[in-house]
Amino acid sequence: IPLIPPNTRVLITRDDLVELMEMQNRDNLTPGNYIDFYFQTPDIRSLAIPVDLWRVNSMIDQKTGDPFIPMLEASQNNYRITGTALFSQNRMVGELSKEETQTFSLIRGTDVGFLTIPLGKNQHVAFANVRSKSEIRPNMSPGDSLTFNVSVDIQGALVETFPHREIGWQEKQEIERKGESLMKQEMERLIAKLQSLNTDPVGFGGKFRIAYPREWEDIDWNKVYPNAEITVDANFTVKETGLFR
């Protein structure tokens, strides 16, 4: 589409496009303005990952990863982002919920976000300024068995406890252990879903191509990827705040 700027944001909607574009919402926002404001808001940026048109085309052309596109819908006479559409090359194959999108952003690496960790019945802790950094290491054994190790370091500032209380050092360590266990489970569950749909929005193919360029030329990635063994290690660090004693 030569007349569309390559840095144009791309979204997907199930709604009638003409009706969506012409909707008179309470804030008198066009979808474009809403999208820009949404992606600039820190507390929800990790729930929707913006994607530009050039990036979608690049992922399809290089074939080392698959596009992922935020989903937009009309709700109560306004707009909202509902999750992420997943693609296998140029074909949509599934969706991620907002919660799954948050886990996805942690795997890819994020510099801002919020996170809530349950501690038990009617108990939770909430974190702001959540940051993550991931490292993906591929390994191919002599028998052509492909494995990936995903190491994710996550940190966040503790901003709320329910019920409200001060947090001591031992409880801080327990929260970190629960955070690591929860994040590991959520990431493993998400990656298994991606493999079952044969979609690679994380970019495992790109990591493998860089590490094993000769082997990359001889494999069919669409057949190899769903069967690859992918392990996850999560490290969660609570940044000290005024809630500590």
N, C-alpha and C positions, 0 to 999 in steps of 0.2 A: 504494500500500500504506500506508494512513493510520496504522497502528499502529507502523510501523518508524521510529525516529528518523532525521531527514535526515542526521545526521553518521555514520551507519553505514557502515563500510567495505564495499565491494563487490568480490567476487572471482568467478572462474569456475573450474569444475573439470570434468574429463571423468569423474572417478571417481564411483562410486555415492555419492550425498550422505549417505545414512543411515549407510553403512559408514564413510565418512570422518569424520563427526561423532562416531561411537561408537568410533573406533579408540583402542586403549590403546597409546600410544607410550612410548618409554623414559623420556621426561622428564615423562610424565603431564600433557602440555599439551593443552588443548582447542584447536581451530583458531583461535578468537578470540584466546587468549593468545599463541599462536605468531605470528600475524599482527602483533599489537601489538609484540612483541619484535623481529620481523624488520624492521619499518619504522623502529624506533628505532636499529638497529645501523648505525653510520656506514659500515662497509666494504662494505655491500650495499644501502644505501638508494638508490644510483643505479641498481641493477639491478631495482628494482621501485618504481613510482610509485604511492603510495596514492591511491585515488579514493573519495570519499564519495558516498552515494546522491543527495544534492541536486545534486551536480556533474554526475552522469550525466543526471539529469532536465533540468538547465539546458541542457546541450549539445544534447540532443535537441529541447527546446522552441525554443531560439534558432536552431538550424539554421545556425550560423556555424562549427561545428566538430563533430567526431565523438568519441564516447566511446572510451576505452581503459581496459581493466580488467586488473589482474594475474591470472595464472593459477596456481592452487593444485593440487597433486597429492600423493598419498601415495607415499613412497619409502623403502624399508627400514624400515618401521614408524615412519615419521615424516612430517612435512610438508615441502614445499619449494615455493618460487615458481619457476616454470619459464620465465616470460616474460610477454608482454602480449598480450591479445586485442584485436583491432582491429575497429571497428564502422563501418558506414555507416548513420548514424542508429541505428535499433534492431535492425539485422541484423549479425551477426558475419560478417566477410568475410576474416579472415586473422589471422596471429599474428606477433609479434616474439620472437626468441630473447632470452636474457639479454644477449648482446653487442649486439644491435640495440636493446634497451631502454636500454642504457647510452648509445649514440649518440643515441637519442631524448631522453634526459634532458639531454644536453649542448645539444641544439638548444633545448629548452624553457627551459633555465637551471637549474643545480643549485648547491647551496652545499656539497656534500660528496660524496666519492666517491674511488674508486681507478681508476687507469688504467695500462695497460702498453703500451709502444711497442716494437715489434721494430726492431732496428738491423741485423740480418743473421742469418746462420745461427748458431743457438745463442747469440744476443746479444739482450738487451733492457734497457730501463730501466723502473722502476716509480715511480709518483707517488701520493702521498696528498694529502688535503685539496684535491682537484680541484674547482675552481669554474668556472662558465661563466656568461656573460651574452650574450644574443643580441638582435639588432635585426632586425626583418623590415620591409622597405620595399616596398610594392606600387607598381606603375606601370602605368597604362593609356594606350596610345598612341592617337592619333586614329583609327587603323584598328581599334580595339577589341582590340588585342593586349595580353594581360595578362602582366606579368612580376613576379617577386618577387626581391629580393636579400636573402639571409640572411647577416648578419655575426655571427660567433660568436667571442667572446674567451674563451680558456681559459687557466687557470693552475693549476699544481700544484707541490707540493714533492717534489723528487727524494729518494727514500728507499732505492732499491736499484738496483744495476747488476749485470748478469750477463754476463760474469765481473766480479767486484768490482774496482773501480778508482776512483781519483780522477778527477774531471772538470775539465778546464781550460776556459778561456773559449771557445776556438774550438770545442771539442767540444760545449759547451753550446749554441752557436749552431747547430751542425749538428743536434743533437737537436731544437731548436725547429723547424728547417726540416722535418725528417722528421715531427715531430708535426703540423705544419700540413698537410703533404701527405696524411698518413694520415687525419687528421680530415676534411679536405675530401672525400676519396674516400669514406669511410664515410658521411658525411652525404648526399652526392649519391646514393649507392647506396640509402640508406634512403628519401630523399624520392621517388626514382623508383619504389620499391616501393609507397609509400603512394599515389602518383598512379595506379599501375596497378591498385590495389585500389579506387580512388575513395573513400578514407577520409582524413579531414583531422583527425587528432588534434593536430597542431601548432597549428591555429587560423589558417590562412592566410585562411579566409573571414572571420573576425572582423576581421583587419587590413584586408582589402579593404573591408569594410562601413564601417569607421571613416573610411578615407581617401576613399572614393567612395560616399557614401550614396545618391545619386541613381542611379548606375549599378547599385548593388546591387539596387535594386528592379526593374530591368528585365532581369536576367540569370537564367539557370538555373545555379546554382553547381555542381550535379552534372555538368553538361555542360562548363562552363568550366574547372573545377579540374583535371581530368586532363590538359588540353592547355596549361595555363599553363607558361611558362618560368621555372624557379626556379634561380637561381645561388647558390653558396655561397662565402663568403670566411671562412677560419679563421685566427685569430691565436693562437699557442700560446706561452706564456711559462713558462720554468722558474724557479721560485723558488729562490734559493740556499739550500743546506744545507751540512752538514759534509762532504758528498762533494766539494765544490769545492776546488780549490787556487788 
